[in-house]
Amino acid sequence: MSQTKSTTPSSGSCCGPAVSPTPDNVRELVQERYAEVVTRQTSCCGGGVVDTKEISKNLGYSGESLDAVPEGANLGLGCGNPTALASLQLGEVVVDLGAGAGLDALIAAKAVGPTGRVIGVDMTPEMLSNARKNAVTMGVQGHVEFREGYIEDMPITSNSADVVISNCVINLSPDKPAAFREAYRVLKPGGRLAVSDIVLSQPLPVEIQGMADAYAACVAGASTEEEYLGAIRDAGFEDVVFTRAPAADLILGTEADPMIQKAVESVGPERLAELSGSIWSYKITARKS
């Protein structure tokens, strides 16, 4: 599915302190920022080389699983490890929402084996190109593929997946209820949802909600727990279970991912520290009836 850029986020600089909260503008902003990361074009908004393996270990990935994937697949952009949360089994069909450069999809491909299948969905061409190359490098291109599309309208057959995973991506969606409805649609009866994401215990101030880099960093676009879990249940999911941990280390740590670094630059570390008590990293599982 080809995506077309049509509008430009409202901003006062190349880093853009504000973004008009329309679906097209949000998608363009996210697409632009993630394209910058995958191509390492960070001069406009700052940011440098980070230890992505160390970031991922801190999020719950094992060194063994990280060593099994090409180095370029891990951009250090997640906030958890949904592949472990999902307890993947040999032969299962997995859909990865917002697959990026392929880290979780490739780990899933190894877990489900050649008798299984993994479909990664992403809207950013640069990410998809890297993910496909990484699949070839890893030798799993026979049972993993990456499709261009929106997670709110996926190019995937209904009732075809055993598991849907997502890592700090649904939070970026301008229509989170639609994303969860799509996840429910593509799952088989009894299928599982496993999501890592940033969720709020209380709404952020309005001025933070409009900041472009904070949005791209999974901060400004965050929903409250009531809204987020409500959208999962409203989509039809049952057995919704979650754990949470403070996201302050993720947001303010010195080894934060490039998107978080930009958010700190835009919002300011002092202001972000004030808000960090309401920002949480959630691990969520649910089941389709």
Secondary structure, 3 states (H helix, E strand, C coil): CCCCCCCCCCCCCCCCCCCCCCHHHHHHHHHHHHHHHHCCCCCCCCCCCCCHHHHHHHCCCCHHHHHCCCHHHCCCCCCCCHHHHCCCCCCCEEEEECCCCCHHHHHHHHHHCCCCEEEEEECCHHHHHHHHHHHHHHCCCCCEEEEECECCECCCCCCCEEEEEEECCHHHCCCHHHHHHHHHHHEEEEEEEEEEEEEECCCCCHHHHCCHHHHHCCCCCCCEHHHHHHHHHHCCEEEEEEEEEECHHHHHCCCCCHHHHHHHHHHCHHHHHHHHHHEEEEEEEEEEC
